[in-house]
């Protein structure tokens, strides 16, 4: 259906791809992964409108291939005054009215041939979306997404997550040959995420989905495309198997790297001796030997370089506290309420201590962000923040905390950095190279903007981190780095998240919105709640075993115990087969 052949493309300040190739065949559900800013969204835009881009290489698309698209951005526009059914069925209604209009015109027109041609075109388009069964198909999809009761609700009353699902359903029902979705999971709560999984798995057509969501990656796709360091590789199979293949490659390459390092060190001693002799003796043979040894050294070093899909650089995130408060209470919320058109939260009471890591969870549209923003502003009598502490805030509305008209360089100068080299060195720890420093913040990807927010927070000191969907748009490598940073942080965290893995890996307990108030829930009960709805008991136990073995393998690699790592990888393979 789709074939890229030796595609290369560059921005004025950045090379994105170098001779990348891949194919997408009928019926495949393909996950498109890669680090933030690697060019995934740009590649999709090239695919959808190739004439707009000056690229090298070939792009082949099957004739008459219709492409549906779901953007990562929240788009409601002028649809707010119509119902969910009207929004989803807009194309169906348009074609139905067009056919009726043509038939009416035929009754009085003398230009029958032209009208017959228009009628056939409209009829073909109507049949392409299975127009005769459209309403039945729509109700089936709404039911699958657990949105059946919302059919006659105005679109304006949907939560952001519900509207995203409605967008997905609308595209699926037009039955394009290929559906492209760019991070459709961003900001979805647990229930909506499960609905998205059901929609993806029920779809019979071809899909290309950019996602970093580990839940979807583990349950929805039979092909992986991985873009990294200007290169691309494709893998036919599950994401879990792809990750295992990378881990095996990592063990192999690190073992070779240790042997190569020893050989490089031995060769360098020979080079040093030959260079010393060459300065005191002028024989041509000694110069030739030195030159030959240098070439050997170059080959050894080149071979030692790790594969771009194995050694992926993670941001080095570190949060630092301003005060050592031991077991003090840093935040008290008492009798808090929030309302817009209706009451969102009422009679909310909780406190957070100086080292608590807390996840705030609940369905989309229940007031989580409102509460977090009110805490950050600290302007309500119902919110009391310990006067000795410093707070930091990460917003899901990235433009709220970042001036997108500034360059990255100017932004960090304004934060108090003194020199270009200081900024460049600091941001290199967050995977930004020098070319990014001169870009406008608005030109960065969603993941890069979130990493930039994290870099800003890390540059200062704070005792309480208020994080609103911090893993949204982040690639899986950055998600893991953030989880490690939160686990190592000595202060307190209140974090809105719908990412099950992040909550399990970071939180001490959760605060869950229930009936317009908030109650505390232990991690044990949270796990039981999530797994009862989305997984069975065996899956939970296997996931825990898998993570434990992966941790042991990483430790074995750190200690260069490759035999142990190989043995553990066999154990891991057996677990993955059960999963």
N, C-alpha and C positions, 0 to 999 in steps of 0.2 A: 504493500500500500504506500509506504513512505521509504525513501532511500536517500540518505546523505552519503556523498562520496568525496573524501578528501576536502572537506570544507575548512576554510580558514577565514577568520574575520577579526578585525581590530577596530577599536575606538581610537580617536586621536591620541589618547593618553594611555591606552591599555590594549594589549593583545589578549583576545579571549580564547580563540581556538586555533589549533595548528593541525591541519590535515586530519580532521576527525571524520569517522564514517560509522554509520549504523543503519539498520533496517527496522521497520515496524510492520508486522504482518497482520493480516485480518484476524480479529478475535483476541489479540493479545491485550492483556492488561499490564501496562508498563509503568513502573515507578522510575522517575527521573530524579536522581540524587546528586549531591555535590556540595562543597562548602559554599558559604555565603559569598556572593559576588563573583562566582565562577562563570556566570553567563547563562544560567539555565533559562531564565525568563526571556533573555534576548534570543536564544536559539528557538524558542517557541514562537516569538514574534517573526523571526525569519521564515519559519515554516508556514505561518499564517499569511504573510504578505511578502514573499520573496523579492518582488520587484522593487520594494522600498529600500533594500539593503544591497550594498556593493560588497559581495563576498566572492572568494575564490572557491572553486570546486563545483560539484554538481548536486542539485536537489531534484529528485524525481518523485512526483506525486501521481498516483493513479488518476486516469481521466475521470472527470465528473465527481471527484472526491469532495464530499461536503464535510466541513469541519465545524464542530460546535465548540464553544469556548466559555469557560467559567473563570473569571478573573479572581486574583487574590484580594482585590480591593472591594470594599463595601460599596455597592452601587444600588441605590433605590430610585433616585431621580424622580421622574413624573409618575411612577407607578403607585404612589402612595394612596391615591384615591380609588383604587380598584381592588376587587377581592382577589384572594389567592387563586381561585379558579380562573378568573378573568386574566390574571397575569400569566399564568402557566399556559392558558389556551389562546393567547393573543395571535399566534401564527395560524392556528386551527380556525379561529373565527375570521381572520383576514381572508384566508383561502375560501372558506365557506361563503362569505359575503361576495367575494370576487366571482365565484361560480354562479351564484344567484343573479348577480348583476349582468353577467354575460348572457345568461339564459333569457333574462328579461329583454335585453337589447336585441337578441336574435328575433324576437317576435315582430319587430318593426323595421329592422335594418335590412338593407339590400346587399351589404358587404358580408355575406354569410361565410365565405371562405376565410377571411381574416379573423372573424369571430370564432369560427370553428378551431382555428389554430391556437388562439388565445385560450379557448375553453380546454383544449387538450393539454396545454402547458399547465394551466391551473389544476386540472384534474390529476395530472402526473405528480405535481407537487403535493396535492392533497393525499394521494395514495402513498407517496413516499413517507409521510408521517403517520400512516395507518389511520387516516382521518375517520373512517367508518367506526373505528373502535377507540377513538381518541379519549372520550370521556371515561370509558371503562378502564383504559390504560392509566389515565391520570389518577383515578380513584385507587387503583391498585398500588401505584407508586407512592401516593400520599399515605396509604395505609402501611406500606413497607417502612416508611420513614417516621411512622407514628404521628403523622400530621393530619390524619383524616378529619378530625374535628375542626380543623382550621380552614376548610375549603371555602367557606363563605365569609371568612374574617377579612377585614381590610388589610392590605399589605402593610400599611402604616403601623398596625398594631403588632406586627411580628417582632420578635427579638432578632438581633443580628444573626444568631445561629440558625434560627428557623428560616430566615430569609435566604441564607446561604443554601440551605437544603432545597428550598423552593427553586432557586436558580438552577441547581443541579438537575432537579426533576424536569424543569422547563427544557433544558438542553437535551436531556435524554429522550424526551417525548417527541422532539423533532427528528429523531432517528438519523443523526448524521453518520457518515461512515467512520469518522474519528471524533472522539470527544477529548479536548485538551482542558485540563484543570490545573490552575496555578495556585498551589497551597490552599485547597478548598477547606482544609481542616482548621485554619487559623481561628482562634477564639471560640471554637465549638466546645460546649460543655460535654460531659461524659455521655449523656443520652443522645445528643445530636451527633456526636462522633460515632456512636454505635449505629445510628441511622445512616450516616454517610457510608460506613462500612457495608451495610446491607444493600444500599443502592449500588455501590460499585460492584459488589459480588453478584448482584442479580442482572447486571447489564451484559447483554450478549455481544455488543459491538466492541470495537477497538478503542482503547483508552491510553492516553499519555498524561500522567499525573505527576506534577512536581510536589513532593511532600518530604518533610523531615519527621513526620509523626511515626513513632516507633510502633504504635498499636496498628495503624493502617499498613505500614510496611510489612509487619509480621503476618497480616491476615488477608491481604487483598490482591497481591500481584504475582504474575508468573514470568515476568521479565524485568531486569534491572538495567538501566542505563546510568552510568556513573561518569560524571564530568569532573575532572580534577587537573589542575596545573596545565591548562590548555589542551589536555588530552582526554580521550573518551574511550571507555570500554563497555561492552554489553555482555550480559549474562542471562542466559535462558534458564529460569528457575526462580525459586523463592528468595526473598531477601535474606532469610535466616541461613540459607545454604551459601549465598554469596558472601555473607560475613564470615562464615566458616572457611570458605576458600581463601579469603584475604588473610585470615589468621594463620592458616597453614603456610601461605606464602611468606608471611612475616617471620615465622619460625625459621623457614628455609633461608631467607635472605639475611637474617641476623646471624645465623650460624656461619654463613659464607662471609659476612662482614667481619666477624671476629677473626676468622682465618686470614682474610685479606689484610686486616690491620696489622697482624703479626708479620705477614709477608712484606707489607709496605714499610714497616719499621726496619726489617732486615735489609731491604733494598735501599732504604735511605742511608743506612750506614755505609753500604758499598759506594753509593753516589758521593757521600762526603769524603770517603777515602780517595776515590778517583779524582774528585775535584781538587783535593789537597795535593795529590801527585801531579796533576795537570799544571798546577801553578809553579812547580819546581822542575818539571821535565817537559820538554817541548815535543816529544815524539807524537806523531800523528795518530798512532795506534791508541794511545791513552785518551786522546780527545774523542776518537770514534767510540771507544768503550764507554766513556762518560755519556755521550749522546745516546747510545743504545740503551743504557741503563735508565736514562731520563724518560725515554719512550715507554719502557716497560713500566716505570712508575706511573706514568699518565694512564696507561691501560688499566693498571690495578686500581687506581683511584676512581676511574670512570665505572669500573665494574662494581665497585663498592657502593655507589650511589643507589639509594633505595628507590623502589618503584613508586611512582606518584600516587598509586591507589592504596598503598600499604602504609607508608610513612606520611600521614597527613598531619600537618601542623595544626595544633589546637591553640586557642587563645590561652594565655597564662593569666588567669583571673585571680586576684587576691584582694579580699576586703579587709580593712583595718579598722579597729575600734578606736574611738577618741578617748574613752574613759573605761577604767576597770571597775565595774559596778557590782561584781560578784553576783549575788542572788536578788538584786533589787528589782522592784516593779518599774518598768520603763513606760508602760502604756496602760491607762485605765479608761475603758469605755463604759459609761453608766447611763442607762435610760436613753439611749440614742435612738433617734427616729429619722427617717428620710422619706420624702414623698415628691412626686412630680404631679402627674394627672391623678395618680392614686398612691396610696401608701405602699412603699417598697419594703421598708424595714421599720419595726416598731418594738420598743422595749428591749433593745439590744444591750447586753451586759457581758463584759469579759475583761480580763487583764492579761498582759504579757510580761514575762520576766526577762531579765537581761540576756539570757542565753537561749531562750525559747526559739525554735524554728517552727513556724506555724503556717499551714496552708489554709486559705480562705476559699471555700468551694460552694457551689450552688449553680442552679440553672442560669442560662443567659438571661439578662434583663432583670435580675432580682436585687440589684443595688450594691454589688460587690465593689465596683470601681468608684461609685459615689462615696461609699464608706472610706475606702482607702485614700481618696483624694481629700476628704474632710479631715482625716487624721493628719495628712501631710500639711494641710493649711492650718490645722490646730486653731480653728476659729469658732468652735462650738463649746458651750459649757459642759456638754455631755462627754467631751473628750479631754483627757488630761495626760499630758506627756511630761515625764520626769524632766525638770528644768535643767538638769546637768547634762543631758544627752544631746547628741547630734543625730539628725535624721537625714536619709537620702531616699530619693524617689525615682523609680523607673516607670515611665508611662507607656501604656499600649498605644496611645496616640503620640507617635514619635515626634511630630512637629511641636508638641506641647513643651518638650524639654530640649529640643534641638532647633537652632535657627537654620533652616534648610537653605537659606540664601547665602550663608557663609561657606567658606572653604573649611575643610577639616583643620588645616594649619591655623587659620585665623581663630577658629573656635577654641583651640587649645592654648593659643597665646592669650585669649581672653580669660581662660581658666587660671592663668598664672604661670604657665610655662615660660621660660626665659629665652630659649634659643631653638633654632631649627633642629639642631642635632639632638637636643633633649627630647623634643616632640617625636622626631623620627625614631629614636631609640625606644622611647616608651611605647609607641603604637606598633612597633615591630613585634612586641610581645602579644599583641592582639591581632596578629596575622595581616596587618596593613603594611603594604610596601610603600616606598616613597612616592610613587605615582598617585596614590590615593590622597596624599596630603594636599594636593592642589585642586582636587575635585570639590565641587559644591556638595554639601551634605545631601541636598535634595536629589542628586544623581546617584546616590548609593542605593544598594538593594535594601530590602526590609531587614534582612539578617545583619547586614553591615551597620545599619542604623542602631539596631539593638546592641550590637557589640560595642558601638561607639558610646552608647549610654552606659554600658557596664564599665568601659574604660574611664569614663568621666567619674563614676561613683568610686572606682578603685583608686583614682588619683587623689581623693580626699580621705577623710576619716569620718566614720559614722558608727553610732551604737545601735541604731534601729534602721534596717533596710525595709522599705515599702516597695514591693515589686509587683507590678501589674502585668501579668502574662509575660514574664521575662524570657520564656523559651519560644515565644511566637516568632516565626520566621528564622529562628536559629537552626543551622544544620545540626545533625546528630552529634558531631564531634564537639561543637560549641556547647550543646546542651549538657554533655557529659562533663565538660570543663566547668560549666557553671554549677552543676551539682556538686562537684568536688570542692569548688570555692565556698559554697554555702556550708557544706559539711565541715570545712576547716575554719570557718569564720567564728570568732569568739563572741560576737554580739548577737542581737536578736533579729529575726526575720518574720515579717508578715507578708505572705506571698499569695496573690491570686493565681491559680493555675488550674488548667483542665488536663494537664499531662500526668497520667497515672504514674509513669516511671519517675518523673521528677518529684512528685509528692512522696512516693514510697522511699526514694533515695535520700530525701532531704528533711522531711518534716518529722517533728516529735509528736505532733497531734494535728488534727484538723478542726477548724471552725466551719460548721456546715449551716447554710441558710435553710431554715425549715419553717414553713407557715409564717413568713415575714419576720421571723426573729432568728437568732443564732444560738446554736448549742455546740458544746464541745464534744468531740468524738475521738476516741483512741485510734491509733494506727491499726490495731488488730481489728476493730470493728469496721474501720474504713476499708481495709483489705477485703473483709468478708462481704461488705456491701457491693463493692465493685466486681469482685470475682463471681458473686452470686448472679449478677446481671449479665456479665460479659464472658466469663470463662467457667470451666468446670474445675473441680478440686485438683484433678490430675494435672491440668495445665499449670495451675499455680505452683504445685510442688516441682514440676519439671523446670519451670522458669527459674525458680529459686536455685535448683541444682545447677542449671546452666550458668547462671551468674557466678555462683561459687567456683565452678571449674574455670571459667574465664578469668576470674581474679587470680586463681592459682597459676594459670598459664602466664599471665602478665608478670607475676612475681618471679616465676622460673626464668623468664626471658631477661628480667632485670638482673638476675644472678648468673646469667649466661649458662644455665643448666638446661641445655637443649634436649638431652635425653628425657628429662622429666617433662619438659614442654611437649615433646612428641607423644609421650605416653598419655598425658592429660588430654591432648587433642583427640586421641582415639576414644577416650571416655566421653568427651564432649560430642563427638560425632554420633555416638550411640544415643545420647540424650536428644540430639536434634532430630534423629530419625523418629523418635517417639513423639516429638512435638509436631 
